[in-house]
Amino acid sequence: MKRRTFLIGLGGGLALAWWLKPGDRGAPHAPYFQTLNDLFRAQGPGRPVLLIDRQRLATNCRRLTALLPPGRDYRIVAKSLPSVPLIREVMALTGTRRVMVFHQPFITALAAAEPGCDLLLGKPMPVNAAARFYEELPADAGFDPDQQLQWLIDSEARLREYLTLARRLRRRLLVNIELDVGLHRGGLTEPAQLDALLTLIEAHPDRLGFSGFMGYDAHVGKLPAVVESREDSLRKSQAVYQGFIDRLYRLQPKYREQRLTFNGAGSPTVALHGDETPLNELAAGSALVKPADFDLDTLADFEPAAFIAAPVLKAMDGLHLPGPLPLGDAWALWDPNRARTYFIYGGYWKAEPVSPAGIAPNSLYGVSTNQMMYNGADSTALEVNDQIFFRPTQSEFVLLQFGDLAAVSDGTLQDWWPPLPQGEGA
């Protein structure tokens, strides 16, 4: 009886395993990626490369500008497109000179490379970082920070630090005030908090100048709809923003006649703002290269335009895992998507394999930033020196990891775009 029970159980287990057997998800490179594979196999530098598809970038720029509400300006988010030539390309395609920056070395680099740009900080900088910017700005840069740079201020305490800096430098600093419109990541939470900051600014007109508000609404659409709908979340966020504008005009009616910066949005929400928005400019960056974390319904018409091309160093039949048991052979027999093994140059990026189809990491073998293992079906048909392509999950960090970006178009390598600098020692 026990033997019979064992055999029945074994047979049931085998039947279940066969029923759960994965299907073959593999395929060779699609034509788009095959063209890129041929390009980098023949002309690539023999190391992982982050490539920018200029045609897709241009299409995304057109789509972005088309969805902006009438009368609103667009501001480029530099952290998501961290390269001067890349930002220049977007400037040319969108007709804007406005850039949002989040890193002191980026401010310095953009002020020197694009002296006609208008810069707005996307997060409050420690006052030491602000001081360093003024120390590093070349005297002949042609960039006037007193007119072209807005420092983001989130509290009265930080404003007083910047006032001290302005006095020391004998400069007038433009001040943009951060608002908490629902994200709860800092900034003013109540319009009444504006009073003390405006009083301090107005008391020192030779050292401080009010330039506007910035309120980031990345929380919109993140809550389950049963808790709060995206529409309600956006409406509340806009109402908070408008409440600060209304109080500003009551306290200082003169600002009604000035061109202030009322900045907000971001790639996840830029398409949600219509004529009703209190914003007069909208910021976005990631949407233009569309990493995987931005596969959102609001960006459905945008195309991925940034990929990693990683050379295959070793290509092997089968799956060979360390240890005395033939686990790899059994796994490959059961799962056709483990029939081939590839070791690539590098790995473990914030990115997911996108071509050839069915390529996947091997969780049992583990991850590596040196030579990471990927498996695929026989139909993936990669050889040594072919490329595996990855789609970044985000752009702001990943685009800084590969040195110069490869600018490609029509299957040709057109240029190399250096990334923005990360900074040097104190």
Backbone hydrogen bonds in HBPLUS format (Angstrom, degrees):
<---DONOR---> <-ACCEPTOR-->    atom                        ^
c    i                          cat <-CA-CA->   ^        H-A-AA   ^      H-
h    n   atom  resd res      DA  || num        DHA   H-A  angle D-A-AA Bond
n    s   type  num  typ     dist DA aas  dist angle  dist       angle   num
A0005-THR N   A0001-MET O   2.82 MM   4  6.03 158.0  1.86 148.0 154.5     1
A0006-PHE N   A0002-LYS O   2.85 MM   4  6.06 153.7  1.92 146.8 154.0     2
A0007-LEU N   A0003-ARG O   2.94 MM   4  6.20 160.4  1.98 149.5 154.2     3
A0008-ILE N   A0004-ARG O   2.88 MM   4  6.11 159.1  1.93 150.3 156.3     4
A0009-GLY N   A0005-THR O   2.87 MM   4  6.04 160.5  1.91 146.2 152.2     5
A0010-LEU N   A0006-PHE O   2.75 MM   4  5.97 155.8  1.81 149.2 156.6     6
A0011-GLY N   A0007-LEU O   2.79 MM   4  5.97 163.1  1.82 147.1 152.0     7
A0012-GLY N   A0008-ILE O   2.82 MM   4  6.04 155.9  1.88 147.2 154.5     8
A0013-GLY N   A0009-GLY O   2.82 MM   4  6.01 154.3  1.89 145.7 153.0     9
A0014-LEU N   A0010-LEU O   2.88 MM   4  6.15 160.4  1.92 152.9 157.7    10
A0015-ALA N   A0011-GLY O   2.91 MM   4  6.09 154.3  1.98 144.2 151.8    11
A0016-LEU N   A0012-GLY O   2.84 MM   4  6.05 155.2  1.90 146.0 153.1    12
A0017-ALA N   A0013-GLY O   2.84 MM   4  6.08 159.1  1.88 148.1 154.1    13
A0018-TRP N   A0014-LEU O   2.87 MM   4  6.08 156.1  1.93 145.3 151.9    14
A0019-TRP N   A0015-ALA O   2.85 MM   4  6.05 149.4  1.94 143.0 152.1    15
A0020-LEU N   A0016-LEU O   2.85 MM   4  6.10 144.5  1.97 146.8 156.6    16
A0021-LYS N   A0018-TRP O   3.23 MM   3  4.95 154.2  2.30  94.2 101.8    17
A0034-GLN N   A0030-ALA O   2.78 MM   4  5.90 150.9  1.86 158.9 167.1    18
A0035-THR N   A0031-PRO O   3.03 MM   4  6.13 156.4  2.08 148.3 151.9    19
A0036-LEU N   A0032-TYR O   3.39 MM   4  6.71 156.0  2.45 137.4 143.5    20
A0037-ASN N   A0033-PHE O   2.72 MM   4  5.91 150.4  1.80 145.3 154.5    21
A0038-ASP N   A0034-GLN O   2.91 MM   4  6.12 163.2  1.93 150.0 153.2    22
A0039-LEU N   A0035-THR O   3.02 MM   4  6.22 152.8  2.10 141.8 149.8    23
A0040-PHE N   A0036-LEU O   2.95 MM   4  6.18 171.3  1.96 157.2 157.2    24
A0041-ARG N   A0037-ASN O   2.85 MM   4  5.84 146.3  1.97 146.5 156.5    25
A0042-ALA N   A0038-ASP O   3.09 MM   4  6.09 150.9  2.18 138.7 145.4    26
A0043-GLN N   A0039-LEU O   2.74 MM   4  5.79 163.4  1.77 154.1 160.0    27
A0044-GLY N   A0040-PHE O   2.97 MM   4  4.01 137.7  2.15 103.5 110.7    28
A0049-VAL N   A0309-ALA O   3.02 MM 260  5.26 153.5  2.09 138.3 146.6    29
A0309-ALA N   A0049-VAL O   2.81 MM 260  5.26 160.5  1.85 154.3 161.0    30
A0406-ALA N   A0050-LEU O   2.92 MM 356  6.17 161.8  1.95 148.5 153.4    31
A0051-LEU N   A0307-PHE O   2.76 MM 256  5.40 167.0  1.77 171.1 171.5    32
A0307-PHE N   A0051-LEU O   3.09 MM 256  5.40 155.0  2.16 142.8 150.6    33
A0052-ILE N   A0406-ALA O   2.79 MM 354  6.06 159.7  1.83 154.0 156.5    34
A0408-VAL N   A0052-ILE O   2.95 MM 356  6.10 172.3  1.95 161.0 163.3    35
A0053-ASP N   A0305-ALA O   2.87 MM 252  5.01 164.4  1.90 142.7 148.1    36
A0057-LEU N   A0053-ASP O   2.92 MM   4  6.13 157.8  1.97 151.8 159.2    37
A0054-ARG N   A0408-VAL O   2.90 MM 354  6.00 165.2  1.92 172.4 176.6    38
A0058-ALA N   A0054-ARG O   2.94 MM   4  6.07 158.8  1.98 143.2 148.0    39
A0059-THR N   A0055-GLN O   3.06 MM   4  6.34 156.9  2.11 146.0 152.2    40
A0060-ASN N   A0056-ARG O   2.90 MM   4  6.15 160.6  1.94 152.8 157.8    41
A0061-CYS N   A0057-LEU O   2.93 MM   4  6.20 151.0  2.01 148.6 156.9    42
A0062-ARG N   A0058-ALA O   3.07 MM   4  6.37 155.6  2.14 148.1 153.8    43
A0063-ARG N   A0059-THR O   3.03 MM   4  6.33 156.4  2.09 147.7 154.4    44
A0064-LEU N   A0060-ASN O   2.89 MM   4  6.09 153.7  1.96 148.0 155.1    45
A0065-THR N   A0061-CYS O   3.03 MM   4  6.24 173.4  2.04 153.6 154.8    46
A0066-ALA N   A0062-ARG O   3.06 MM   4  6.11 146.2  2.18 141.1 150.4    47
A0067-LEU N   A0063-ARG O   3.29 MM   4  6.48 135.8  2.50 139.5 148.4    48
A0067-LEU N   A0064-LEU O   3.16 MM   3  5.47 137.3  2.35 103.4 114.3    49
A0072-ARG N   A0069-PRO O   3.22 MM   3  5.77 153.3  2.29 142.0 140.3    50
A0073-ASP N   A0280-ASN O   3.00 MM 207  6.34 165.8  2.02 137.4 138.1    51
A0282-LEU N   A0073-ASP O   2.85 MM 209  6.33 154.6  1.92 158.4 158.9    52
A0075-ARG N   A0282-LEU O   2.90 MM 207  6.00 157.3  1.95 146.0 146.1    53
A0284-ALA N   A0075-ARG O   3.25 MM 209  6.70 149.4  2.35 167.9 173.9    54
A0076-ILE N   A0098-ARG O   2.97 MM  22  6.21 160.7  2.01 144.2 137.8    55
A0100-MET N   A0076-ILE O   2.61 MM  24  5.92 162.9  1.64 170.5 171.1    56
A0077-VAL N   A0284-ALA O   3.21 MM 207  5.47 142.3  2.36 122.0 121.5    57
A0080-SER N   A0077-VAL O   3.27 MM   3  5.87 146.4  2.39 112.4 120.5    58
A0078-ALA N   A0100-MET O   2.87 MM  22  5.83 160.6  1.91 158.7 164.4    59
A0081-LEU N   A0078-ALA O   3.01 MM   3  5.01 145.2  2.13 101.9 112.6    60
A0083-SER N   A0081-LEU O   2.79 MM   2  5.94 134.6  2.00 116.4 101.7    61
A0420-LEU N   A0082-PRO O   2.89 MM 338  5.42 155.6  1.95 125.2 125.7    62
A0087-ILE N   A0083-SER O   2.85 MM   4  6.08 162.7  1.88 159.0 163.7    63
A0088-ARG N   A0084-VAL O   2.81 MM   4  6.04 157.7  1.86 154.2 161.2    64
A0089-GLU N   A0085-PRO O   2.93 MM   4  6.13 152.3  2.00 141.6 148.7    65
A0090-VAL N   A0086-LEU O   3.06 MM   4  6.40 157.7  2.11 148.1 153.5    66
A0091-MET N   A0087-ILE O   2.80 MM   4  6.07 155.9  1.86 151.3 158.8    67
A0092-ALA N   A0088-ARG O   2.94 MM   4  6.21 162.9  1.97 153.0 156.2    68
A0093-LEU N   A0089-GLU O   2.99 MM   4  6.22 150.7  2.08 145.0 153.5    69
A0094-THR N   A0090-VAL O   2.88 MM   4  5.90 143.7  2.01 150.3 158.2    70
A0095-GLY N   A0091-MET O   2.75 MM   4  5.41 137.2  1.93 146.6 154.7    71
A0118-ASP N   A0097-ARG O   2.89 MM  21  5.95 163.8  1.91 144.4 146.0    72
A0099-VAL N   A0118-ASP O   2.85 MM  19  6.11 162.3  1.88 169.0 168.7    73
A0120-LEU N   A0099-VAL O   3.00 MM  21  6.37 150.0  2.09 154.7 162.2    74
A0101-VAL N   A0120-LEU O   2.93 MM  19  6.23 152.8  2.01 145.5 154.1    75
A0122-GLY N   A0101-VAL O   2.77 MM  21  5.64 153.7  1.84 153.9 153.3    76
A0106-PHE N   A0103-HIS O   2.89 MM   3  5.29 126.2  2.18 110.4 125.3    77
A0107-ILE N   A0103-HIS O   3.13 MM   4  6.55 148.9  2.23 150.9 160.4    78
A0107-ILE N   A0104-GLN O   3.02 MM   3  5.11 117.7  2.42  99.5 114.8    79
A0108-THR N   A0104-GLN O   3.15 MM   4  6.50 164.5  2.18 160.8 162.9    80
A0109-ALA N   A0105-PRO O   2.99 MM   4  6.12 163.9  2.02 145.9 150.6    81
A0110-LEU N   A0106-PHE O   2.92 MM   4  6.03 167.0  1.94 153.4 156.5    82
A0111-ALA N   A0107-ILE O   2.93 MM   4  6.04 159.3  1.97 151.8 158.0    83
A0112-ALA N   A0108-THR O   3.12 MM   4  6.28 151.0  2.20 144.7 151.8    84
A0113-ALA N   A0109-ALA O   2.88 MM   4  6.03 159.3  1.93 148.4 154.9    85
A0114-GLU N   A0110-LEU O   2.77 MM   4  5.40 158.4  1.81 142.9 148.8    86
A0117-CYS N   A0114-GLU O   2.97 MM   3  5.66 164.9  2.00 132.3 132.4    87
A0119-LEU N   A0148-GLN O   2.78 MM  29  5.99 166.0  1.80 170.7 166.0    88
A0150-GLN N   A0119-LEU O   2.89 MM  31  6.26 154.7  1.96 146.6 154.8    89
A0121-LEU N   A0150-GLN O   3.03 MM  29  6.24 161.0  2.06 168.2 171.1    90
A0129-ALA N   A0126-PRO O   2.83 MM   3  5.39 130.5  2.08 113.7 126.5    91
A0130-ALA N   A0126-PRO O   3.26 MM   4  6.74 153.1  2.34 148.8 156.6    92
A0131-ALA N   A0127-VAL O   2.91 MM   4  6.19 158.7  1.96 148.5 154.3    93
A0132-ARG N   A0128-ASN O   2.95 MM   4  6.15 151.0  2.03 141.2 149.1    94
A0133-PHE N   A0129-ALA O   3.07 MM   4  6.38 148.9  2.17 144.6 152.1    95
A0134-TYR N   A0130-ALA O   3.39 MM   4  6.81 158.5  2.44 150.5 153.5    96
A0135-GLU N   A0131-ALA O   3.09 MM   4  6.40 148.2  2.19 145.3 154.9    97
A0136-GLU N   A0132-ARG O   2.93 MM   4  6.13 149.4  2.02 153.0 160.3    98
A0137-LEU N   A0133-PHE O   2.96 MM   4  6.03 134.9  2.17 150.3 161.9    99
A0141-ALA N   A0138-PRO O   3.14 MM   3  5.12 155.7  2.20 116.4 113.8   100
A0147-GLN N   A0144-ASP O   2.98 MM   3  5.62 157.2  2.03 118.8 125.6   101
A0148-GLN N   A0144-ASP O   2.82 MM   4  5.79 145.5  1.94 150.7 161.0   102
A0149-LEU N   A0145-PRO O   3.28 MM   4  4.73 140.6  2.45 123.9 120.6   103
A0151-TRP N   A0174-LEU O   2.95 MM  23  6.10 162.5  1.98 150.6 147.6   104
A0176-ASN N   A0151-TRP O   2.84 MM  25  5.83 175.8  1.84 156.9 156.9   105
A0153-ILE N   A0176-ASN O   2.79 MM  23  6.07 154.5  1.86 158.7 165.6   106
A0178-GLU N   A0153-ILE O   2.85 MM  25  5.87 165.5  1.87 145.6 149.5   107
A0159-LEU N   A0155-SER O   3.10 MM   4  6.33 155.2  2.16 143.0 150.4   108
A0160-ARG N   A0156-GLU O   2.97 MM   4  6.25 151.2  2.05 150.6 157.4   109
A0161-GLU N   A0157-ALA O   3.20 MM   4  6.53 147.0  2.31 140.4 149.0   110
A0161-GLU N   A0158-ARG O   3.10 MM   3  5.00 118.0  2.50  92.5 107.9   111
A0162-TYR N   A0158-ARG O   3.00 MM   4  6.35 156.8  2.05 152.1 157.9   112
A0163-LEU N   A0159-LEU O   2.88 MM   4  6.14 144.6  2.00 144.1 154.6   113
A0164-THR N   A0160-ARG O   3.05 MM   4  6.28 155.1  2.12 144.1 149.5   114
A0165-LEU N   A0161-GLU O   3.06 MM   4  6.40 153.4  2.13 143.4 150.8   115
A0166-ALA N   A0162-TYR O   2.84 MM   4  6.07 158.9  1.88 147.6 153.3   116
A0167-ARG N   A0163-LEU O   2.96 MM   4  6.22 155.6  2.02 148.7 154.7   117
A0168-ARG N   A0164-THR O   3.03 MM   4  6.27 157.8  2.08 145.8 152.0   118
A0169-LEU N   A0165-LEU O   2.88 MM   4  6.11 159.3  1.92 156.1 161.6   119
A0170-ARG N   A0166-ALA O   2.74 MM   4  5.57 119.3  2.11 135.2 150.8   120
A0171-ARG N   A0166-ALA O   3.04 MM   5  5.08 156.4  2.09 138.4 145.3   121
A0173-LEU N   A0207-ARG O   2.85 MM  34  6.06 160.5  1.89 141.3 134.8   122
A0209-GLY N   A0173-LEU O   2.92 MM  36  6.13 143.4  2.06 155.8 151.4   123
A0175-VAL N   A0209-GLY O   2.68 MM  34  5.81 161.5  1.71 169.0 168.3   124
A0211-SER N   A0175-VAL O   2.77 MM  36  5.52 161.4  1.81 151.7 146.3   125
A0177-ILE N   A0212-GLY O   2.92 MM  35  6.34 161.1  1.96 151.4 146.6   126
A0214-MET N   A0177-ILE O   3.03 MM  37  6.21 143.9  2.16 146.1 143.9   127
A0188-LEU N   A0178-GLU O   2.94 MM  10  6.35 159.8  1.98 148.3 142.1   128
A0179-LEU N   A0214-MET O   2.85 MM  35  5.98 161.8  1.89 151.0 152.1   129
A0180-ASP N   A0188-LEU O   2.82 MM   8  5.54 167.6  1.84 150.5 146.7   130
A0193-GLN N   A0190-GLU O   2.92 MM   3  5.59 151.2  2.01 120.3 128.2   131
A0194-LEU N   A0191-PRO O   2.96 MM   3  5.49 158.0  2.01 114.8 122.0   132
A0195-ASP N   A0192-ALA O   3.23 MM   3  5.77 153.3  2.30 112.4 118.1   133
A0198-LEU N   A0194-LEU O   2.97 MM   4  6.17 168.6  1.99 164.2 167.4   134
A0199-THR N   A0195-ASP O   2.91 MM   4  6.08 157.3  1.97 151.6 158.5   135
A0200-LEU N   A0196-ALA O   3.08 MM   4  6.25 155.9  2.14 142.3 148.0   136
A0201-ILE N   A0197-LEU O   2.96 MM   4  6.21 159.0  2.00 150.0 156.0   137
A0202-GLU N   A0198-LEU O   2.80 MM   4  5.93 168.6  1.81 154.7 158.0   138
A0203-ALA N   A0199-THR O   3.00 MM   4  6.07 134.4  2.21 136.9 148.6   139
A0204-HIS N   A0201-ILE O   3.09 MM   3  5.42 154.4  2.15 107.3 115.2   140
A0207-ARG N   A0204-HIS O   3.00 MM   3  5.51 159.0  2.04 117.4 124.1   141
A0208-LEU N   A0204-HIS O   2.89 MM   4  5.87 152.7  1.97 166.4 175.3   142
A0261-THR N   A0211-SER O   2.83 MM  50  6.10 166.2  1.85 151.9 156.6   143
A0213-PHE N   A0261-THR O   2.75 MM  48  6.18 138.8  1.92 155.1 168.9   144
A0263-ASN N   A0213-PHE O   2.96 MM  50  6.16 163.2  1.99 152.7 147.4   145
A0215-GLY N   A0263-ASN O   3.03 MM  48  6.45 158.7  2.07 148.6 151.7   146
A0220-VAL N   A0217-ASP O   3.09 MM   3  5.83 163.1  2.12 121.9 126.5   147
A0222-LYS N   A0219-HIS O   3.02 MM   3  5.43 163.2  2.05 135.7 135.4   148
A0227-VAL N   A0224-PRO O   2.86 MM   3  5.42 147.5  1.97 115.4 125.2   149
A0228-GLU N   A0224-PRO O   3.09 MM   4  6.45 163.7  2.12 157.3 160.8   150
A0233-SER N   A0229-SER O   2.96 MM   4  6.19 161.8  1.99 151.8 157.2   151
A0234-LEU N   A0230-ARG O   2.94 MM   4  6.11 160.0  1.98 149.5 154.4   152
A0235-ARG N   A0231-GLU O   2.96 MM   4  6.12 161.1  2.00 146.1 151.8   153
A0236-LYS N   A0232-ASP O   2.93 MM   4  6.13 159.9  1.97 151.2 156.0   154
A0237-SER N   A0233-SER O   3.01 MM   4  6.15 159.0  2.06 144.6 150.8   155
A0238-GLN N   A0234-LEU O   2.89 MM   4  6.12 163.6  1.92 155.7 159.4   156
A0239-ALA N   A0235-ARG O   2.96 MM   4  6.11 146.9  2.07 140.8 150.3   157
A0240-VAL N   A0236-LYS O   2.97 MM   4  6.25 154.1  2.04 150.4 156.3   158
A0241-TYR N   A0237-SER O   3.09 MM   4  6.38 165.2  2.11 149.7 153.4   159
A0242-GLN N   A0238-GLN O   2.88 MM   4  6.07 164.1  1.90 148.1 152.7   160
A0243-GLY N   A0239-ALA O   2.94 MM   4  6.09 143.6  2.07 140.8 150.5   161
A0243-GLY N   A0240-VAL O   3.11 MM   3  5.08 121.3  2.47  93.6 108.6   162
A0244-PHE N   A0240-VAL O   3.29 MM   4  6.73 144.6  2.42 147.5 155.3   163
A0244-PHE N   A0241-TYR O   3.10 MM   3  5.42 127.7  2.38 103.4 115.8   164
A0245-ILE N   A0241-TYR O   3.19 MM   4  6.61 157.0  2.24 149.3 155.9   165
A0246-ASP N   A0242-GLN O   2.86 MM   4  6.09 162.0  1.89 153.8 158.4   166
A0247-ARG N   A0243-GLY O   3.12 MM   4  6.28 157.9  2.17 139.9 145.5   167
A0248-LEU N   A0244-PHE O   2.91 MM   4  6.09 158.7  1.96 148.0 154.4   168
A0249-TYR N   A0245-ILE O   3.04 MM   4  6.32 162.0  2.07 153.9 157.2   169
A0250-ARG N   A0246-ASP O   3.04 MM   4  6.30 145.2  2.16 142.6 152.5   170
A0251-LEU N   A0247-ARG O   2.87 MM   4  6.07 161.1  1.90 155.8 160.4   171
A0252-GLN N   A0248-LEU O   2.80 MM   4  5.87 163.3  1.83 154.4 159.7   172
A0255-TYR N   A0252-GLN O   3.07 MM   3  6.05 164.8  2.09 130.9 133.4   173
A0256-ARG N   A0253-PRO O   3.02 MM   3  5.73 162.5  2.05 120.2 125.6   174
A0257-GLU N   A0254-LYS O   3.15 MM   3  5.83 153.7  2.23 115.2 121.3   175
A0258-GLN N   A0255-TYR O   3.16 MM   3  5.00 159.1  2.20  99.6 106.1   176
A0280-ASN N   A0262-PHE O   3.01 MM  18  5.37 152.4  2.09 134.4 143.1   177
A0283-ALA N   A0264-GLY O   3.01 MM  19  6.10 165.6  2.03 172.9 175.9   178
A0269-THR N   A0266-GLY O   3.07 MM   3  5.62 137.3  2.26 116.0 127.1   179
A0270-VAL N   A0266-GLY O   2.81 MM   4  5.44 130.9  2.05 165.0 177.5   180
A0272-LEU N   A0269-THR O   2.87 MM   3  5.28 155.9  1.92 116.9 125.0   181
A0277-THR N   A0274-GLY O   3.12 MM   3  5.75 170.3  2.13 121.8 124.9   182
A0288-LEU N   A0285-GLY O   3.04 MM   3  5.82 152.9  2.12 121.1 127.6   183
A0289-VAL N   A0286-SER O   3.05 MM   3  5.62 151.6  2.13 117.6 125.0   184
A0290-LYS N   A0286-SER O   2.65 MM   4  5.49 139.8  1.81 157.7 170.2   185
A0305-ALA N   A0289-VAL O   2.88 MM  16  4.44 169.7  1.89 125.1 124.9   186
A0294-PHE N   A0291-PRO O   2.92 MM   3  5.71 161.4  1.95 125.3 131.2   187
A0292-ALA N   A0392-PRO O   2.82 MM 100  6.24 159.0  1.87 147.7 148.4   188
A0295-ASP N   A0292-ALA O   3.16 MM   3  5.52 142.6  2.30 123.7 119.2   189
A0293-ASP N   A0393-THR O   3.03 MM 100  5.08 152.4  2.11 122.6 128.9   190
A0296-LEU N   A0294-PHE O   2.87 MM   2  5.33 128.8  2.14 106.0  90.3   191
A0299-LEU N   A0296-LEU O   2.98 MM   3  5.30 149.4  2.08 107.0 116.4   192
A0300-ALA N   A0297-ASP O   3.39 MM   3  4.99 161.9  2.42 105.0 102.7   193
A0302-PHE N   A0299-LEU O   2.98 MM   3  5.44 161.8  2.02 117.2 123.2   194
A0308-ILE N   A0390-PHE O   2.85 MM  82  4.92 161.0  1.88 139.1 145.6   195
A0390-PHE N   A0308-ILE O   2.86 MM  82  4.92 154.4  1.93 140.4 148.1   196
A0310-ALA N   A0388-ILE O   2.97 MM  78  5.33 172.9  1.98 152.6 155.0   197
A0388-ILE N   A0310-ALA O   2.93 MM  78  5.33 160.9  1.96 148.3 151.9   198
A0345-TYR N   A0311-PRO O   2.99 MM  34  5.62 146.7  2.11 160.6 169.0   199
A0312-VAL N   A0386-ASP O   2.77 MM  74  5.54 154.6  1.83 162.7 161.3   200
A0385-ASN N   A0312-VAL O   2.94 MM  73  5.17 172.1  1.95 146.0 148.1   201
A0313-LEU N   A0343-PHE O   2.78 MM  30  5.67 151.3  1.86 152.3 162.3   202
A0314-LYS N   A0343-PHE O   3.23 MM  29  5.11 155.5  2.29 140.4 143.2   203
A0343-PHE N   A0314-LYS O   2.97 MM  29  5.11 158.9  2.02 142.8 148.3   204
A0316-MET N   A0341-THR O   2.84 MM  25  5.09 160.8  1.88 154.8 158.7   205
A0341-THR N   A0316-MET O   2.91 MM  25  5.09 168.1  1.92 149.5 152.1   206
A0318-GLY N   A0339-ALA O   2.62 MM  21  4.73 142.4  1.76 160.7 147.4   207
A0330-ALA N   A0326-PRO O   3.10 MM   4  6.41 162.9  2.13 153.6 158.1   208
A0331-TRP N   A0327-LEU O   2.86 MM   4  6.03 160.6  1.89 152.5 158.4   209
A0332-ALA N   A0328-GLY O   2.89 MM   4  6.04 166.0  1.91 154.1 157.5   210
A0333-LEU N   A0329-ASP O   2.95 MM   4  6.10 145.7  2.07 141.2 150.8   211
A0334-TRP N   A0330-ALA O   2.99 MM   4  6.22 151.4  2.07 146.0 153.2   212
A0335-ASP N   A0331-TRP O   2.76 MM   4  5.88 159.5  1.80 154.1 160.7   213
A0338-ARG N   A0335-ASP O   2.98 MM   3  5.71 156.2  2.04 127.0 128.4   214
A0339-ALA N   A0336-PRO O   3.33 MM   3  5.35 153.8  2.41 111.1 109.7   215
A0340-ARG N   A0376-GLY O   2.78 MM  36  5.12 142.0  1.93 161.9 166.8   216
A0376-GLY N   A0340-ARG O   3.03 MM  36  5.12 148.9  2.13 131.0 136.7   217
A0342-TYR N   A0374-TYR O   2.71 MM  32  5.13 160.5  1.75 165.9 167.4   218
A0374-TYR N   A0342-TYR O   2.75 MM  32  5.13 153.4  1.82 154.1 161.8   219
A0344-ILE N   A0372-MET O   3.11 MM  28  5.66 161.8  2.14 149.2 151.3   220
A0346-GLY N   A0370-ASN O   2.73 MM  24  4.36 153.5  1.80 140.0 132.8   221
A0372-MET N   A0346-GLY O   3.17 MM  26  6.27 152.8  2.25 166.8 160.5   222
A0393-THR N   A0350-LYS O   2.86 MM  43  5.62 164.2  1.89 128.7 130.6   223
A0352-GLU N   A0391-ARG O   2.97 MM  39  5.35 158.9  2.02 137.4 138.7   224
A0391-ARG N   A0352-GLU O   2.79 MM  39  5.35 164.1  1.82 153.7 153.5   225
A0354-VAL N   A0389-PHE O   2.80 MM  35  5.74 174.9  1.80 149.9 150.3   226
A0355-SER N   A0389-PHE O   3.35 MM  34  5.18 153.6  2.43 137.2 133.7   227
A0389-PHE N   A0355-SER O   2.89 MM  34  5.18 167.6  1.90 160.7 163.4   228
A0360-ALA N   A0375-ASN O   3.01 MM  15  5.48 154.5  2.07 150.9 158.7   229
A0375-ASN N   A0360-ALA O   2.79 MM  15  5.48 165.3  1.82 163.2 164.0   230
A0366-GLY N   A0362-ASN O   2.98 MM   4  6.21 151.4  2.06 151.1 160.1   231
A0380-THR N   A0377-ALA O   3.01 MM   3  5.62 163.6  2.04 116.6 121.9   232
A0381-ALA N   A0378-ASP O   3.20 MM   3  5.86 143.3  2.35 117.2 123.9   233
A0386-ASP N   A0383-GLU O   2.95 MM   3  5.53 159.2  1.99 135.7 138.6   234
A0399-LEU N   A0395-SER O   3.06 MM   4  5.57 167.4  2.07 143.1 146.2   235
A0400-LEU N   A0397-PHE O   3.10 MM   3  5.60 157.6  2.16 113.1 120.2   236
A0401-GLN N   A0398-VAL O   3.11 MM   3  5.48 171.5  2.11 120.9 122.2   237
A0405-LEU N   A0417-TRP O   2.71 MM  12  4.84 168.3  1.72 140.8 137.3   238
A0417-TRP N   A0405-LEU O   2.77 MM  12  4.84 162.3  1.80 142.8 148.0   239
A0407-ALA N   A0415-ASP O   2.92 MM   8  5.10 166.8  1.94 145.0 147.6   240
A0414-GLN N   A0407-ALA O   2.83 MM   7  5.66 149.7  1.92 157.2 167.5   241
A0415-ASP N   A0407-ALA O   3.34 MM   8  5.10 149.0  2.45 136.8 138.6   242
A0409-SER N   A0412-THR O   3.03 MM   3  5.46 154.1  2.10 148.7 157.0   243
A0412-THR N   A0409-SER O   2.92 MM   3  5.46 155.3  1.98 117.2 125.0   244
